[in-house]
Structures are given as structure tokens and as C-alpha cells.
């Protein structure tokens, strides 16, 4: 395998994808080249989210707790009884 410090030829990246991902986790961003030109970069998901400004939600409970307060909404519900449905 001919990988040069964080640079992977496209064919090598495809053949050794799991190694590429391991390198991303341990060594940081990895560049993929095609015909000697950099064409892509593989980033750790944490780095990507930080770069695009996506906040990480710690868990589902925190996600629910961060929902807006809906008690101020004026929601009206019909007082009419539900219609009868004949299942025969």
C-alpha cells in the first residue's frame, strides 16, 4: 500500500476503506487523490459537525428538553363528540 502521510490514492482508499477511517480517527483528516490531484477529504464526524456549526445533542432526553415551550400557543380543540364509525 502506498499511502503518503495523510494522502490516499483513490484506488487505495477504496480497497482499504476501514484503514482510511482508522487513520481519520487517529491522525486527523485524510486526503484522497486522483491522478495526483486532491479530490476529497475524509473527516471525523465531530470535526465535520464543528466545522458546519451543527451542535451535538448529548442524548435523546436532552434533545426533548431543548424543545421550545408550547404552553404559550393558543390551541383550540373541538368539543363535539367524535363521529360514530360503523365497522360492519
C-alpha positions in Angstrom: 0.0 0.0 0.0 1.4 3.4 -1.0 -0.1 5.9 1.4 1.8 9.1 2.0 1.2 10.9 5.3 -2.5 11.6 5.1 -2.8 11.2 1.4 -4.5 8.2 -0.2 -4.8 7.3 -3.9 -8.4 6.8 -4.8 -7.9 3.1 -5.6 -6.1 2.5 -2.3 -8.7 4.4 -0.3 -11.4 2.2 -1.8 -9.5 -1.0 -1.2 -8.6 -0.1 2.4 -11.6 1.9 3.5 -11.6 0.6 7.1 -7.9 1.6 7.4 -8.7 5.0 6.0 -11.4 5.5 8.6 -9.0 4.3 11.4 -6.4 6.9 10.1 -9.1 9.6 10.2 -9.8 8.8 13.9 -6.2 8.6 14.9 -4.3 11.0 12.6 -7.0 13.5 11.6 -8.3 14.5 8.1 -7.1 12.2 5.2 -6.9 13.4 1.6 -7.9 11.3 -1.4 -6.1 11.9 -4.7 -6.9 11.0 -8.2 -4.2 11.4 -10.9 -2.1 13.2 -8.3 -4.7 15.9 -7.5 -6.6 16.1 -4.2 -10.2 15.4 -4.9 -11.7 14.7 -1.5 -11.0 14.8 2.2 -12.3 12.4 4.8 -13.1 14.0 8.2 -14.1 12.7 11.6 -17.8 13.4 12.2 -17.0 15.5 15.2 -14.7 17.7 13.2 -17.3 18.0 10.4 -20.1 19.0 12.7 -17.9 21.6 14.4 -16.9 22.9 11.0 -20.5 23.3 9.8 -21.8 24.6 13.1 -24.1 21.6 14.0 -24.4 21.3 17.7 -24.1 17.8 19.1 -27.1 16.6 21.2 -25.8 14.5 24.1 -28.8 12.2 24.3 -32.5 11.9 23.4 -33.6 13.3 26.8 -31.5 16.4 26.3 -33.0 16.7 22.8 -36.5 16.6 24.1 -35.7 19.1 26.9 -34.4 21.6 24.3 -37.7 21.7 22.6 -39.5 25.1 22.6 -42.2 25.8 25.2 -45.5 25.1 23.6 -47.7 26.3 26.6 -48.0 29.8 25.1 -49.7 28.5 22.0 -53.4 29.0 21.8 -54.6 25.7 20.6 -58.3 25.1 20.3 -59.9 21.7 20.3 -63.4 20.8 19.2 -65.8 20.0 22.0 -68.0 18.0 19.6 -68.1 14.3 20.3 -66.3 12.0 17.8 -68.4 10.7 15.0 -69.7 7.1 15.2 -68.0 4.7 12.8 -69.8 1.6 11.6 -67.3 -1.3 11.1 -69.9 -3.7 9.6 
